């Protein structure tokens, strides 16, 4: 695309930034979910990788921003499922840290695997439902 004026160049730059922001906003929850799962899985076996917590860890305020942004930009419902996973997993970790769950490491791992499996199943169901809705 040949850009003639400064106004056109500014418009193209804004459009590229907007698209990049949307792609990042859609991909970031999945990346955080994978890092969160890897960190939880490795911690169950006594392997502490603190950098995974720093890079992939997220606060409830960041989750709130991503949740609101997913509604503002009209994301499909399956794009919100990783946010639910992160919220539930962080809540379980927070509860286990300060109050304590009466579960050993094997049971916590089983609980996490059920949470991951449920997330994958829910994402698949919502993805198929969205694709069917768009065909009609």
C-alpha positions as CSV (number, residue, x, y, z in Angstrom):
1,X,0.0,0.0,0.0
2,X,1.4,3.3,-1.0
3,X,0.8,6.0,1.6
4,X,0.5,9.5,0.2
5,X,-0.1,11.9,3.0
6,X,0.9,12.2,6.6
7,X,-2.7,11.7,7.6
8,X,-2.8,8.4,5.7
9,X,0.4,7.3,7.3
10,X,-0.9,8.1,10.7
11,X,-4.1,6.2,10.0
12,X,-2.1,3.1,8.8
13,X,0.1,3.3,11.9
14,X,-2.9,3.5,14.2
15,X,-4.6,0.6,12.4
16,X,-1.4,-1.6,12.7
17,X,-1.1,-0.8,16.5
18,X,-4.8,-1.6,16.9
19,X,-4.5,-5.0,15.2
20,X,-1.3,-5.8,17.1
21,X,-3.0,-5.0,20.4
22,X,-6.0,-7.2,19.5
23,X,-3.7,-10.1,18.6
24,X,-1.8,-9.7,21.8
25,X,-5.0,-9.4,23.8
26,X,-6.3,-12.7,22.3
27,X,-3.0,-14.6,22.6
28,X,-1.9,-13.4,26.0
29,X,-4.5,-15.4,28.1
30,X,-3.5,-18.6,26.4
31,X,0.2,-18.0,27.0
32,X,-0.4,-17.1,30.7
33,X,-2.6,-20.2,31.0
34,X,0.2,-22.4,29.7
35,X,2.8,-20.8,31.9
36,X,0.5,-21.0,34.9
37,X,-0.2,-24.7,34.2
38,X,3.5,-25.5,33.7
39,X,4.4,-23.7,37.0
40,X,1.7,-25.5,39.0
41,X,2.7,-28.8,37.4
42,X,6.4,-28.4,38.1
43,X,5.7,-27.1,41.7
44,X,3.8,-30.4,42.4
45,X,7.0,-32.3,41.8
46,X,9.2,-29.9,43.9
47,X,10.7,-28.1,41.0
48,X,10.5,-24.3,41.6
49,X,11.0,-22.1,38.6
50,X,10.5,-18.6,40.0
51,X,10.9,-17.0,36.7
52,X,7.7,-18.8,35.5
53,X,5.9,-17.0,38.3
54,X,7.3,-13.7,37.4
55,X,6.8,-14.0,33.7
56,X,3.5,-15.9,33.6
57,X,2.0,-15.0,37.0
58,X,-0.8,-12.4,36.9
59,X,-2.8,-10.5,39.4
60,X,-6.5,-10.3,39.7
61,X,-6.4,-6.7,38.4
62,X,-4.8,-7.8,35.1
63,X,-7.3,-10.5,34.8
64,X,-10.1,-8.0,35.3
65,X,-8.6,-5.8,32.6
66,X,-8.4,-8.7,30.1
67,X,-11.9,-9.8,31.0
68,X,-13.4,-6.3,30.4
69,X,-11.3,-5.9,27.2
70,X,-12.7,-9.2,25.9
71,X,-16.2,-7.8,26.1
72,X,-15.2,-4.4,24.8
73,X,-13.6,-5.9,21.7
74,X,-16.4,-8.6,21.3
75,X,-14.2,-11.7,21.6
76,X,-15.8,-15.1,21.3
77,X,-16.8,-16.9,24.5
78,X,-14.0,-19.4,24.1
79,X,-11.4,-16.7,24.4
80,X,-12.6,-16.0,28.0
81,X,-12.2,-19.7,29.1
82,X,-8.4,-19.3,29.8
83,X,-9.2,-16.3,31.9
84,X,-11.5,-18.5,34.0
85,X,-8.8,-21.1,34.3
86,X,-6.3,-18.6,35.5
87,X,-8.8,-17.1,38.0
88,X,-9.7,-20.5,39.4
89,X,-6.1,-21.8,39.5
90,X,-4.8,-18.6,41.2
91,X,-7.7,-18.7,43.7
92,X,-6.8,-22.3,44.6
93,X,-3.1,-21.5,45.0
94,X,-3.9,-18.4,47.1
95,X,-6.3,-20.4,49.3
96,X,-3.8,-23.3,49.6
97,X,-1.0,-20.9,50.5
98,X,-2.8,-18.9,53.3
99,X,-5.5,-21.3,54.6
100,X,-4.4,-24.7,53.3
101,X,-6.2,-27.4,51.4
102,X,-6.4,-30.8,53.1
103,X,-4.8,-32.5,50.0
104,X,-1.4,-34.0,49.4
105,X,0.6,-33.3,46.3
106,X,-0.9,-36.2,44.3
107,X,-4.4,-35.0,45.0
108,X,-3.5,-31.4,44.1
109,X,-2.0,-32.6,40.9
110,X,-5.2,-34.6,40.1
111,X,-7.3,-31.5,40.9
112,X,-5.2,-29.4,38.6
113,X,-5.4,-32.0,35.8
114,X,-9.2,-32.1,36.1
115,X,-9.2,-28.3,35.9
116,X,-7.0,-28.4,32.8
117,X,-9.1,-31.1,31.2
118,X,-12.3,-29.3,32.0
119,X,-10.9,-26.1,30.5
120,X,-9.9,-27.9,27.3
121,X,-13.3,-29.6,26.9
122,X,-15.1,-26.3,27.6
123,X,-12.9,-24.4,25.1
124,X,-13.6,-27.1,22.4
125,X,-17.4,-27.1,23.0
126,X,-17.5,-23.3,22.9
127,X,-15.3,-23.2,19.8
128,X,-17.5,-25.7,17.9
129,X,-20.7,-23.8,19.0
130,X,-19.2,-20.5,17.8
131,X,-18.2,-22.0,14.4
132,X,-21.7,-23.4,13.9
133,X,-23.3,-20.1,14.8
134,X,-21.1,-18.3,12.2
135,X,-22.1,-20.8,9.4
136,X,-25.8,-20.0,9.8
